[in-house]
């Protein structure tokens, strides 16, 4: 009569539980990072050449409006400010990555126009 291979099965179960715990821990960590980056009443700050050119508290915006950012060499970015979010409406940069990045409403990722050196990021009002 052959012995059942319970030792090999036990190791497989232990490894599966260990892998599951690692995946679950990674997902929990990612969720915590994303959650901490979200600023509920953030201030959108627009920088050009590392200089603050405009800031707006997104929680106070009632109607959409645009804000132009002009550079020294004909650079032009039009920022669209809406209730709770901000986006790059248009730019005369060659790649249009900033325009295609869409609207942001949290501090998770900034909008960046590298050719024009313009950065839009949402930060806590106290920062």
DSSP file (Angstrom, degrees, kcal/mol; ACC not computed):
  #  RESIDUE AA STRUCTURE BP1 BP2  ACC     N-H-->O    O-->H-N    N-H-->O    O-->H-N    TCO  KAPPA ALPHA  PHI   PSI    X-CA   Y-CA   Z-CA
    1    1 A X              0   0    0      0, 0.0     2,-0.2     0, 0.0     0, 0.0   0.000 360.0 360.0 360.0 131.5    0.0    0.0    0.0
    2    2 A X        -     0   0    0      1,-0.1     2,-0.3     0, 0.0     0, 0.0  -0.536 360.0-120.1 -83.8 144.3    1.4    3.4   -1.0
    3    3 A X        -     0   0    0     -2,-0.2     2,-0.1     1,-0.1    -1,-0.1  -0.604  30.8-112.3 -79.5 140.9    1.8    6.2    1.4
    4    4 A X        -     0   0    0     -2,-0.3     2,-1.7     1,-0.1     3,-0.3  -0.482  24.3-121.7 -70.9 145.8   -0.1    9.4    0.5
    5    5 A X     >  +     0   0    0      1,-0.2     4,-1.2    -2,-0.1    -1,-0.1  -0.494  57.0 145.2 -87.8  67.7    2.1   12.4   -0.3
    6    6 A X  H  >  +     0   0    0     -2,-1.7     4,-2.3     1,-0.2    -1,-0.2   0.778  63.4  62.7 -77.1 -26.6    0.8   14.7    2.3
    7    7 A X  H  > S+     0   0    0     -3,-0.3     4,-1.8     2,-0.2    -1,-0.2   0.931 106.1  44.3 -65.6 -44.8    4.2   16.3    2.9
    8    8 A X  H  > S+     0   0    0      1,-0.2     4,-1.7     2,-0.2    -1,-0.2   0.875 113.3  51.5 -66.1 -37.8    4.4   17.7   -0.6
    9    9 A X  H  X S+     0   0    0     -4,-1.2     4,-2.0     2,-0.2    -2,-0.2   0.883 106.7  53.9 -67.2 -38.6    0.8   18.8   -0.5
   10   10 A X  H  X S+     0   0    0     -4,-2.3     4,-2.6     1,-0.2    -2,-0.2   0.918 107.8  49.9 -62.0 -43.5    1.4   20.7    2.8
   11   11 A X  H  X S+     0   0    0     -4,-1.8     4,-2.6     1,-0.2    -1,-0.2   0.885 108.9  52.6 -64.0 -37.6    4.3   22.7    1.3
   12   12 A X  H  X S+     0   0    0     -4,-1.7     4,-2.3     2,-0.2    -1,-0.2   0.902 110.6  47.5 -64.1 -40.1    2.1   23.6   -1.7
   13   13 A X  H  X S+     0   0    0     -4,-2.0     4,-2.5     2,-0.2    -2,-0.2   0.920 111.8  50.0 -66.5 -43.7   -0.6   24.9    0.6
   14   14 A X  H  X S+     0   0    0     -4,-2.6     4,-2.3     1,-0.2    -2,-0.2   0.920 112.8  47.0 -61.1 -44.2    1.9   26.9    2.7
   15   15 A X  H  X S+     0   0    0     -4,-2.6     4,-2.6     2,-0.2    -1,-0.2   0.903 111.7  50.8 -65.3 -41.5    3.4   28.4   -0.4
   16   16 A X  H  X S+     0   0    0     -4,-2.3     4,-2.4     2,-0.2    -2,-0.2   0.911 111.8  47.0 -63.6 -42.6    0.0   29.3   -1.8
   17   17 A X  H  X S+     0   0    0     -4,-2.5     4,-2.3     2,-0.2    -1,-0.2   0.904 112.6  50.7 -64.9 -41.2   -1.0   31.0    1.5
   18   18 A X  H  X S+     0   0    0     -4,-2.3     4,-2.1    -5,-0.2    -2,-0.2   0.921 111.7  46.4 -62.5 -45.8    2.3   32.9    1.6
   19   19 A X  H  X S+     0   0    0     -4,-2.6     4,-2.5     1,-0.2     5,-0.2   0.910 111.9  51.8 -63.8 -42.5    1.9   34.1   -2.0
   20   20 A X  H  X S+     0   0    0     -4,-2.4     4,-2.6     1,-0.2    -2,-0.2   0.904 109.3  50.2 -60.2 -42.0   -1.7   35.1   -1.3
   21   21 A X  H  X S+     0   0    0     -4,-2.3     4,-2.4     2,-0.2    -1,-0.2   0.888 110.7  49.4 -65.2 -39.2   -0.6   37.1    1.8
   22   22 A X  H  X S+     0   0    0     -4,-2.1     4,-2.3     2,-0.2    -2,-0.2   0.928 112.8  46.5 -65.7 -44.8    2.1   38.9   -0.2
   23   23 A X  H  X S+     0   0    0     -4,-2.5     4,-2.4     2,-0.2    -2,-0.2   0.922 113.5  48.8 -63.4 -44.3   -0.4   39.8   -3.0
   24   24 A X  H  X S+     0   0    0     -4,-2.6     4,-2.3     1,-0.2    -1,-0.2   0.904 111.4  49.9 -62.9 -41.6   -2.9   41.0   -0.4
   25   25 A X  H  X S+     0   0    0     -4,-2.4     4,-2.4     2,-0.2    -1,-0.2   0.889 110.3  50.6 -63.5 -39.7   -0.3   43.1    1.4
   26   26 A X  H  X S+     0   0    0     -4,-2.3     4,-2.4     2,-0.2    -2,-0.2   0.910 110.8  48.2 -64.4 -42.9    0.8   44.7   -1.9
   27   27 A X  H  X S+     0   0    0     -4,-2.4     4,-2.3     2,-0.2    -2,-0.2   0.906 112.0  49.5 -64.5 -41.2   -2.8   45.6   -2.8
   28   28 A X  H  X S+     0   0    0     -4,-2.3     4,-2.3     2,-0.2    -2,-0.2   0.909 111.1  49.7 -63.9 -42.2   -3.4   47.0    0.6
   29   29 A X  H  X S+     0   0    0     -4,-2.4     4,-2.2     2,-0.2    -2,-0.2   0.921 111.0  49.1 -62.6 -44.2   -0.2   49.1    0.4
   30   30 A X  H  X S+     0   0    0     -4,-2.4     4,-2.4     1,-0.2     5,-0.2   0.908 110.5  50.9 -62.3 -41.9   -1.1   50.4   -3.0
   31   31 A X  H  X S+     0   0    0     -4,-2.3     4,-2.6     1,-0.2    -1,-0.2   0.908 110.1  49.7 -62.3 -42.0   -4.6   51.4   -1.8
   32   32 A X  H  X S+     0   0    0     -4,-2.3     4,-2.2     2,-0.2    -1,-0.2   0.886 110.7  49.5 -65.4 -38.9   -3.1   53.2    1.2
   33   33 A X  H  X S+     0   0    0     -4,-2.2     4,-1.3     2,-0.2    -2,-0.2   0.933 113.7  45.3 -65.3 -45.9   -0.6   55.1   -1.0
   34   34 A X  H  X S+     0   0    0     -4,-2.4     4,-0.8     1,-0.2     3,-0.2   0.916 113.6  50.2 -63.8 -43.1   -3.4   56.2   -3.4
   35   35 A X  H >< S+     0   0    0     -4,-2.6     3,-0.6     1,-0.2    -1,-0.2   0.884 109.6  50.2 -64.4 -38.9   -5.7   57.1   -0.6
   36   36 A X  H 3< S+     0   0    0     -4,-2.2    -1,-0.2     1,-0.2    -2,-0.2   0.767 106.2  57.1 -72.2 -24.0   -3.1   59.3    1.1
   37   37 A X  H 3< S+     0   0    0     -4,-1.3    70,-1.4    -3,-0.2     2,-0.5   0.657  85.1  96.1 -80.8 -15.1   -2.3   61.1   -2.1
   38   38 A X    <<  -     0   0    0     -4,-0.8     2,-0.6    -3,-0.6    68,-0.1  -0.646  60.7-160.8 -80.2 125.0   -5.9   62.2   -2.5
   39   39 A X    >   -     0   0    0     -2,-0.5     3,-1.0    66,-0.2    -2,-0.1  -0.920   3.7-159.6-107.3 111.8   -6.5   65.7   -1.2
   40   40 A X  T 3  S+     0   0    0     -2,-0.6    -1,-0.2     1,-0.3     2,-0.1   0.874  90.9  20.2 -64.4 -38.9  -10.2   66.3   -0.5
   41   41 A X  T 3  S+     0   0    0     17,-0.0    84,-0.4     2,-0.0    -1,-0.3  -0.495  94.7 167.8-126.1  61.7  -10.0   70.1   -0.5
   42   42 A X    <   -     0   0    0     -3,-1.0    16,-1.6    63,-0.2     2,-0.5  -0.257  34.5-127.7 -80.6 162.4   -6.8   70.6   -2.4
   43   43 A X  E     -AB  57 123A   0     80,-3.1    80,-2.6    14,-0.2     2,-0.5  -0.939  19.5-138.6-107.2 125.8   -5.3   73.7   -3.9
   44   44 A X  E     -AB  56 122A   0     12,-3.0    12,-2.2    -2,-0.5     2,-0.5  -0.744  20.9-165.5 -85.4 127.0   -4.2   73.5   -7.5
   45   45 A X  E     -AB  55 121A   0     76,-3.1    76,-2.2    -2,-0.5     2,-0.6  -0.956   7.5-156.0-118.3 132.1   -0.9   75.2   -8.1
   46   46 A X  E     -AB  54 120A   0      8,-3.2     7,-3.1    -2,-0.5     8,-1.3  -0.927  14.7-172.9-109.7 122.5    0.4   76.1  -11.5
   47   47 A X  E     -AB  52 119A   0     72,-3.3    72,-2.4    -2,-0.6     2,-0.4  -0.895  11.9-172.6-115.4 143.3    4.1   76.4  -11.9
   48   48 A X  E >  S-AB  51 118A   0      3,-2.5     3,-1.5    -2,-0.4    70,-0.2  -0.984  82.5  -8.4-133.0 126.3    6.2   77.6  -14.8
   49   49 A X  T 3  S-     0   0    0     68,-2.3    69,-0.1    -2,-0.4    -1,-0.1   0.888 129.8 -59.5  53.7  42.0   10.0   77.3  -14.6
   50   50 A X  T 3  S+     0   0    0     67,-0.4     2,-0.5     1,-0.2    -1,-0.3   0.612 113.6 120.8  63.0  15.5    9.6   76.4  -10.9
   51   51 A X  E <   -A   48   0A   0     -3,-1.5    -3,-2.5     0, 0.0     2,-0.5  -0.923  69.5-119.9-108.1 132.4    7.8   79.7  -10.2
   52   52 A X  E     +A   47   0A   0     -2,-0.5    -5,-0.2    -5,-0.2     3,-0.1  -0.591  37.4 168.6 -70.9 120.4    4.2   79.7   -8.9
   53   53 A X  E     +     0   0A   0     -7,-3.1     2,-0.3    -2,-0.5    -6,-0.2   0.660  62.4   0.1-107.1 -22.2    2.1   81.6  -11.4
   54   54 A X  E     -A   46   0A   0     -8,-1.3    -8,-3.2     2,-0.0    -1,-0.4  -0.960  54.7-172.3-164.4 144.9   -1.4   80.8  -10.2
   55   55 A X  E     -A   45   0A   0     -2,-0.3     2,-0.3   -10,-0.2   -10,-0.2  -0.996   6.2-179.1-141.5 147.9   -3.2   78.8   -7.4
   56   56 A X  E     -A   44   0A   0    -12,-2.2   -12,-3.0    -2,-0.3     2,-0.8  -0.993  30.4-126.5-147.9 136.0   -6.8   78.1   -6.9
   57   57 A X  E >   -A   43   0A   0     -2,-0.3     3,-1.7   -14,-0.3     4,-0.4  -0.745  22.2-156.0 -80.2 110.8   -8.8   76.2   -4.2
   58   58 A X  G >  S+     0   0    0    -16,-1.6    26,-1.5    -2,-0.8     3,-0.6   0.724  87.5  64.8 -65.9 -21.6  -10.7   73.7   -6.2
   59   59 A X  G 3  S+     0   0    0    -17,-0.5    -1,-0.3     1,-0.2   -16,-0.1   0.672 102.2  49.7 -75.5 -14.2  -13.4   73.3   -3.6
   60   60 A X  G <  S+     0   0    0     -3,-1.7     2,-0.4   -19,-0.0    -1,-0.2   0.508  81.3 111.0 -99.8  -5.8  -14.4   77.0   -4.0
   61   61 A X    <   +     0   0    0     -3,-0.6     3,-0.1    -4,-0.4    21,-0.0  -0.566  34.4 170.8 -73.8 123.8  -14.7   76.9   -7.8
   62   62 A X        +     0   0    0     -2,-0.4     2,-0.3     1,-0.3    -1,-0.2   0.770  64.7  27.8-100.8 -35.8  -18.4   77.2   -8.8
   63   63 A X  S    S-     0   0    0     19,-0.1    -1,-0.3    18,-0.0     2,-0.1  -0.946  86.3-103.3-130.1 150.1  -18.1   77.7  -12.6
   64   64 A X        +     0   0    0     -2,-0.3     2,-0.3    -3,-0.1    18,-0.2  -0.398  45.3 162.3 -69.9 144.9  -15.5   76.6  -15.1
   65   65 A X  E     -D   81   0B   0     16,-2.3    16,-3.2    -2,-0.1     2,-0.3  -0.971  30.0-119.9-154.4 165.7  -13.0   79.1  -16.5
   66   66 A X  E     -D   80   0B   0     -2,-0.3     2,-0.4    14,-0.2    14,-0.2  -0.798  12.7-161.2-111.9 154.7   -9.6   79.1  -18.2
   67   67 A X  E     -D   79   0B   0     12,-2.4    12,-2.8    -2,-0.3     2,-0.2  -0.983  15.7-142.2-133.6 119.9   -6.3   80.5  -17.2
   68   68 A X  E     -D   78   0B   0     -2,-0.4     2,-0.5    10,-0.2    10,-0.2  -0.596   8.7-163.2 -85.0 144.4   -3.6   81.1  -19.8
   69   69 A X  E     -D   77   0B   0      8,-3.1     8,-2.4    -2,-0.2     2,-0.4  -0.972  12.9-170.0-125.1 114.0    0.1   80.5  -19.1
   70   70 A X  E     -D   76   0B   0     -2,-0.5     6,-0.2     6,-0.2     2,-0.2  -0.820   5.6-151.6-107.8 144.2    2.4   82.2  -21.6
   71   71 A X    >   -     0   0    0      4,-2.3     3,-0.9    -2,-0.4    46,-0.0  -0.548  30.2-104.5-106.4 175.1    6.2   81.7  -22.0
   72   72 A X  T 3  S+     0   0    0      1,-0.2    -1,-0.0    -2,-0.2    -2,-0.0   0.747 115.6  46.7 -70.6 -25.1    9.0   83.9  -23.1
   73   73 A X  T 3  S-     0   0    0      0, 0.0    -1,-0.2     0, 0.0    -3,-0.0  -0.103 132.2 -76.7-113.9  34.7    9.4   82.2  -26.5
   74   74 A X  S <  S+     0   0    0     -3,-0.9    -2,-0.1     1,-0.3     2,-0.1   0.541  78.1 155.2  86.8   7.6    5.7   82.0  -27.7
   75   75 A X        -     0   0    0     40,-0.1    -4,-2.3    16,-0.0     2,-0.4  -0.444  19.3-173.2 -67.7 140.4    4.8   79.1  -25.4
   76   76 A X  E     +D   70   0B   0     -6,-0.2    16,-1.8    -2,-0.1     2,-0.4  -0.962  13.1 173.4-142.6 122.3    1.1   79.0  -24.7
   77   77 A X  E     -DE  69  91B   0     -8,-2.4    -8,-3.1    -2,-0.4     2,-0.6  -0.994  15.8-156.1-124.8 134.2   -0.8   76.7  -22.3
   78   78 A X  E     -DE  68  90B   0     12,-2.9    11,-2.1    -2,-0.4    12,-1.5  -0.951  11.9-157.4-111.9 116.8   -4.5   77.1  -21.6
   79   79 A X  E     -DE  67  88B   0    -12,-2.8   -12,-2.4    -2,-0.6     2,-0.6  -0.798   5.1-147.5 -97.1 130.8   -5.5   75.6  -18.2
   80   80 A X  E     -DE  66  87B   0      7,-2.8     7,-2.3    -2,-0.4     2,-0.6  -0.884  11.8-165.0-100.8 118.7   -9.2   74.6  -17.7
   81   81 A X  E     +DE  65  86B   0    -16,-3.2   -16,-2.3    -2,-0.6     2,-0.3  -0.916  15.7 169.0-107.6 122.6  -10.3   75.0  -14.0
   82   82 A X  E >   - E   0  85B   0      3,-2.6     3,-1.6    -2,-0.6     2,-0.4  -0.816  49.1 -69.0-126.9 165.2  -13.5   73.3  -13.1
   83   83 A X  T 3  S-     0   0    0     -2,-0.3   -24,-0.1     1,-0.3   -25,-0.1  -0.404 120.2  -6.7 -57.5 114.7  -15.3   72.6   -9.9
   84   84 A X  T 3  S+     0   0    0    -26,-1.5     2,-0.3    -2,-0.4    -1,-0.3   0.375 128.6  58.6  83.0  -4.1  -13.2   69.9   -8.2
   85   85 A X  E <   -E   82   0B   0     -3,-1.6    -3,-2.6   -27,-0.2     2,-0.3  -0.975  56.0-156.3-153.4 166.0  -10.7   69.3  -11.0
   86   86 A X  E     +EF  81 104B   0     18,-2.0    18,-2.8    -2,-0.3     2,-0.3  -0.991  16.0 169.8-144.9 146.9   -8.2   70.9  -13.3
   87   87 A X  E     -E   80   0B   0     -7,-2.3    -7,-2.8    -2,-0.3     2,-0.8  -0.959  41.1-102.3-151.2 166.6   -6.8   70.0  -16.7
   88   88 A X  E     -E   79   0B   0     10,-0.5    -9,-0.2    14,-0.4    14,-0.2  -0.865  32.9-174.3 -94.1 109.8   -4.7   71.3  -19.6
   89   89 A X  E     -     0   0B   0    -11,-2.1     2,-0.3    -2,-0.8   -10,-0.2   0.917  63.4 -12.8 -74.1 -43.8   -7.2   72.4  -22.2
   90   90 A X  E     -E   78   0B   0    -12,-1.5   -12,-2.9     8,-0.0     2,-0.3  -0.989  56.6-179.2-155.5 160.2   -4.7   73.2  -25.0
   91   91 A X  E     -E   77   0B   0     -2,-0.3   -14,-0.2   -14,-0.2   -16,-0.0  -0.976  29.8-137.4-157.4 149.3   -1.0   73.8  -25.6
   92   92 A X        +     0   0    0    -16,-1.8     2,-0.1    -2,-0.3   -15,-0.1   0.103  65.8 123.0 -98.3  24.1    1.1   74.7  -28.6
   93   93 A X  S    S-     0   0    0    -17,-0.2    -2,-0.1     1,-0.1    21,-0.0  -0.467  70.4-119.8 -77.4 157.5    3.8   72.1  -27.6
   94   94 A X  S    S+     0   0    0      1,-0.2    -1,-0.1    -2,-0.1    -3,-0.0   0.817 103.5  41.1 -72.3 -30.3    4.6   69.5  -30.1
   95   95 A X  S    S-     0   0    0      1,-0.0    -1,-0.2     0, 0.0    -3,-0.0   0.748  80.0-151.8 -96.4 -22.5    3.7   66.3  -28.2
   96   96 A X     >  +     0   0    0      1,-0.1     4,-2.2     3,-0.1     5,-0.2   0.686  48.0 138.0  62.8  20.7    0.4   67.3  -26.5
   97   97 A X  H  >  +     0   0    0      1,-0.2     4,-1.0     2,-0.2    -1,-0.1   0.897  70.0  54.4 -62.5 -38.9    1.1   64.8  -23.6
   98   98 A X  H  4 S+     0   0    0      1,-0.2   -10,-0.5     2,-0.2     4,-0.3   0.877 109.8  46.2 -63.4 -37.7   -0.1   67.4  -21.1
   99   99 A X  H >4 S+     0   0    0      1,-0.2     3,-1.0     2,-0.1    -1,-0.2   0.900 113.2  48.7 -71.3 -41.1   -3.4   67.9  -23.0
  100  100 A X  H 3< S+     0   0    0     -4,-2.2    -1,-0.2     1,-0.2    -2,-0.2   0.583  91.2  80.1 -77.6  -9.5   -4.0   64.1  -23.3
  101  101 A X  T 3< S-     0   0    0     -4,-1.0    -1,-0.2    -3,-0.2    -2,-0.1   0.705  89.5-150.3 -72.5 -16.9   -3.3   63.4  -19.6
  102  102 A X    <   -     0   0    0     -3,-1.0   -14,-0.4    -4,-0.3     2,-0.2  -0.209  31.5 -30.5  82.7-172.1   -6.8   64.6  -18.8
  103  103 A X        -     0   0    0    -16,-0.2     2,-0.4    -3,-0.1   -16,-0.2  -0.521  52.2-154.9 -85.2 149.1   -8.2   66.2  -15.7
  104  104 A X  B     +F   86   0B   0    -18,-2.8   -18,-2.0    -2,-0.2     3,-0.1  -0.935  20.9 171.9-121.6 149.2   -6.9   65.6  -12.2
  105  105 A X        +     0   0    0     -2,-0.4     2,-0.3   -20,-0.2   -63,-0.2   0.294  67.4  47.7-134.1   3.4   -8.7   66.0   -8.9
  106  106 A X  S    S-     0   0    0      3,-0.2     3,-0.4   -68,-0.1    16,-0.3  -0.883  84.5-109.1-139.1 171.0   -6.1   64.6   -6.4
  107  107 A X  S    S+     0   0    0    -70,-1.4   -69,-0.2    -2,-0.3     3,-0.1   0.226  87.1 103.5 -86.1  15.0   -2.4   64.9   -5.7
  108  108 A X  S    S+     0   0    0      1,-0.2     2,-0.4   -74,-0.1    -1,-0.2   0.953  92.0   7.3 -64.3 -52.0   -1.6   61.5   -7.1
  109  109 A X  S    S-     0   0    0     -3,-0.4    -1,-0.2   -72,-0.1    -3,-0.2  -0.995  72.5-139.4-132.9 137.4   -0.2   62.6  -10.4
  110  110 A X        -     0   0    0     -2,-0.4     2,-0.5    -3,-0.1    11,-0.2  -0.447  21.5-116.6 -85.2 167.2    0.6   66.1  -11.7
  111  111 A X  E     -C  120   0A   0      9,-2.7     9,-3.0    -2,-0.1     2,-0.4  -0.923  38.4-170.9 -99.2 129.2    0.0   67.4  -15.2
  112  112 A X  E     -C  119   0A   0     -2,-0.5     2,-0.7     7,-0.2     7,-0.2  -0.983  24.7-169.0-130.2 130.8    3.4   68.3  -16.8
  113  113 A X  E  >> -C  118   0A   0      5,-3.2     5,-1.9    -2,-0.4     4,-0.9  -0.883  13.2-175.8-111.9  94.7    4.2   70.1  -20.0
  114  114 A X  T >45S+     0   0    0     -2,-0.7     3,-0.7     1,-0.2    -1,-0.2   0.900  77.3  54.7 -63.0 -43.8    7.9   69.4  -20.3
  115  115 A X  T 345S+     0   0    0      1,-0.2    -1,-0.2     2,-0.1   -40,-0.1   0.869 119.8  33.7 -60.3 -33.4    8.6   71.5  -23.5
  116  116 A X  T 345S-     0   0    0     -3,-0.3    -1,-0.2     2,-0.1    -2,-0.2   0.429 106.3-125.4-100.6  -0.8    7.0   74.6  -21.8
  117  117 A X  T <<5 +     0   0    0     -4,-0.9   -68,-2.3    -3,-0.7     2,-0.4   0.909  58.6 147.3  57.7  46.2    8.2   73.7  -18.3
  118  118 A X  E   < -BC  48 113A   0     -5,-1.9    -5,-3.2   -70,-0.2     2,-0.4  -0.948  24.6-176.2-115.3 132.2    4.7   74.0  -16.8
  119  119 A X  E     -BC  47 112A   0    -72,-2.4   -72,-3.3    -2,-0.4     2,-0.5  -0.996   8.2-167.9-129.9 132.9    3.5   71.8  -13.9
  120  120 A X  E     +BC  46 111A   0     -9,-3.0    -9,-2.7    -2,-0.4     2,-0.3  -0.986  19.7 164.6-117.3 124.1    0.1   71.6  -12.4
  121  121 A X  E     -B   45   0A   0    -76,-2.2   -76,-3.1    -2,-0.5     2,-0.5  -0.991  33.3-131.3-140.9 151.9   -0.3   69.8   -9.1
  122  122 A X  E     +B   44   0A   0     -2,-0.3     2,-0.3   -16,-0.3   -78,-0.2  -0.878  34.2 172.5-102.4 127.7   -2.8   69.5   -6.4
  123  123 A X  E     -B   43   0A   0    -80,-2.6   -80,-3.1    -2,-0.5     2,-0.1  -0.855  40.7 -86.1-130.4 163.6   -1.5   70.0   -2.9
  124  124 A X    >   -     0   0    0     -2,-0.3     3,-1.7   -82,-0.2   -82,-0.1  -0.445  42.0-119.2 -64.8 143.5   -2.9   70.3    0.6
  125  125 A X  T 3  S+     0   0    0    -84,-0.4    -1,-0.1     1,-0.3   -83,-0.1   0.750 112.6  56.0 -60.2 -23.7   -3.8   73.9    1.3
  126  126 A X  T 3         0   0    0      1,-0.2    -1,-0.3     0, 0.0    -2,-0.0   0.608 360.0 360.0 -85.8 -12.5   -1.3   73.9    4.2
  127  127 A X    <         0   0    0     -3,-1.7    -1,-0.2     0, 0.0    -2,-0.1   0.490 360.0 360.0 -71.1 360.0    1.7   72.8    2.1
